[in-house]
Amino acid sequence: MEAFLNPEFSSFELSQDFKGFIDNNPPLSSRFSKLKLVKSLDVLLYQRIGNIRKKEPLIYFLKKGSVKHGVIYGEGLWRWKINEFKKNNSSVLFKELIQKTCNYLVVKSNDSPL
């Protein structure tokens, strides 16, 4: 599945160049199915087939209490790094995606009022 960026994503910020990076990547392999979604998902990328934008997430995050989960609903993310390196001789934007995802999932939020 190809991807398109959710403009309402709010878990962390990505650079302006990231949208172009997403639009120019090879598709991920995933099952063609309808997912049963929970309202509390924060979707980073939705699935796209050609010009058809689907409402099923490709990369999303979920927070239950103090535990955060991240899901990539597809296989072949490594192709994105190779594709970026082939085009730009660097993999800065792929690293940005991985680093910000890991930072978000690992860092515990301080919800105490003090």
Secondary structure, 3 states (H helix, E strand, C coil): CEEEECCCCCCCCCCCCHHHHHHCCCCCECCCCCCCCCCCCEEEEEEEECCEEEEEEEEEEEEECCEEEEEECCECCHHHHHHHHHHHCCCHHHHHHHHHHHHHHHCCCCCCCC
